[in-house]
Amino acid sequence: MEKQSALVRTFYDDGFRKIPSFFSAAELAEIEKNLGRFVRELIPSLAPVEVFYEDKNLSGSLKQIQRMHEYDSFFFNLFHEKPKPKAKKRRTMAPFEISLSANLSLGGFVVC
């Protein structure tokens, strides 16, 4: 119980909680493959308010994509169906709704 309390405390203090190895290497490879597909196929059709860049003139400076789960079934499943069972199995589920945001610079995922 104390470990979960520390997880919850970290979340409330920092606004996020990193969970190392939440996804396996194979799952991360699948996520990266689908992220690449999403960037190539869907970003060009998204409204500018859905996609943020460090520099709007440089497509390689992609920073953030909003509401991916609303545009793609893979990410809908990833965001809504996979995390809760995995978190419960690993006992990392805190008393807040889990959502995931890709953190490309860290090469991982952050629960927030």
C-alpha positions in Angstrom: 0.0 0.0 0.0 2.9 2.4 0.8 4.3 1.8 -2.7 1.0 2.8 -4.3 0.8 5.8 -2.0 4.2 6.9 -3.3 3.0 6.5 -6.9 0.0 8.6 -6.2 2.0 11.2 -4.3 4.4 11.5 -7.2 1.5 11.9 -9.6 0.0 14.7 -7.6 3.3 16.4 -6.9 4.6 16.3 -10.5 1.4 16.0 -12.6 2.7 12.7 -14.1 4.2 9.4 -13.2 6.7 7.6 -15.3 6.4 3.8 -15.2 9.5 2.1 -16.6 8.8 -1.0 -18.8 5.1 -0.5 -18.8 5.1 -1.8 -22.4 7.3 -4.6 -23.6 9.9 -4.1 -26.4 7.5 -5.8 -28.9 4.7 -3.5 -27.8 6.9 -0.4 -28.1 7.9 -1.5 -31.6 4.3 -1.8 -32.6 3.5 1.6 -31.1 6.4 3.2 -32.9 5.3 1.6 -36.2 1.8 3.0 -35.8 3.1 6.4 -34.7 5.1 6.6 -37.9 2.0 5.6 -39.9 -0.1 8.2 -38.1 2.4 10.9 -38.8 2.7 10.0 -42.5 -0.9 9.3 -43.2 -3.1 11.3 -40.8 -1.2 14.4 -39.7 -1.5 16.1 -43.2 -5.3 16.0 -42.9 -5.5 17.2 -39.3 -6.5 20.7 -38.3 -3.5 22.9 -37.1 -5.0 23.0 -33.6 -4.4 19.2 -33.3 -0.7 19.2 -34.2 2.1 21.3 -32.5 5.7 21.8 -33.7 8.7 23.5 -32.0 9.0 25.4 -35.3 5.8 25.4 -37.5 8.0 25.6 -40.6 9.9 22.4 -39.8 7.9 19.2 -40.1 10.7 17.4 -38.3 10.1 19.4 -35.1 6.9 17.6 -34.2 6.2 18.2 -30.6 2.6 17.1 -29.8 -0.4 15.5 -31.4 -3.8 16.0 -29.7 -6.6 13.4 -29.5 -4.9 10.7 -31.6 -7.4 8.2 -30.3 -10.2 10.1 -32.0 -8.6 9.7 -35.4 -7.1 6.2 -35.3 -8.4 2.9 -34.0 -4.9 1.6 -33.0 -4.5 4.6 -30.6 -8.0 4.4 -29.4 -7.3 0.8 -28.3 -3.9 1.8 -26.9 -5.3 4.7 -24.9 -8.5 3.2 -23.7 -8.3 -0.6 -23.6 -4.7 -1.6 -22.9 -3.4 0.6 -20.1 -6.0 -0.3 -17.4 -5.6 -4.1 -17.4 -1.8 -3.7 -17.7 -1.8 -1.2 -14.8 -4.0 -3.4 -12.6 -1.8 -6.5 -13.3 1.4 -4.5 -12.4 -0.4 -2.8 -9.5 0.5 0.6 -10.8 -3.2 1.8 -11.2 -3.7 4.9 -9.1 -7.1 6.3 -8.2 -7.2 8.5 -11.2 -8.1 7.9 -14.9 -5.2 6.7 -16.9 -4.4 8.3 -20.2 -1.1 8.1 -22.1 0.8 10.7 -23.9 3.7 9.8 -26.1 7.0 11.2 -24.9 9.2 10.9 -27.9 12.2 12.6 -26.4 12.4 10.0 -23.6 11.4 7.1 -25.9 8.7 6.0 -23.5 5.3 6.7 -22.2 4.1 8.8 -19.3 1.0 8.2 -17.3 -0.7 11.5 -16.7 
